[in-house]
């Protein structure tokens, strides 16, 4: 979700500061929610600024860079390993125990594809 521009934020704060409009009127005038106006005014009272807070980057990755290298080495050694097998190998090498979703997302982020071995022999009948 995109943040509102600083220009819009300043105009909303200025419109309310004139004292002519209620929070609901300011919100409808600028096509924003009343909670946005309330939070904007609260931020202005506390910090003196109406600027948006910077993006904090989200949660830290569960597998650190060392663990990612270990995962890549495990996949290189055994390309057809299942996620459960990869998890066991990582735990055995000292990495934290993570779930299959984290392993799968890490494999995708590293652009590693698991090569599965063929479990049945090819058909003896020719494709016609």
Beta strands, then each sheet from edge to edge (+ up, - down):
end
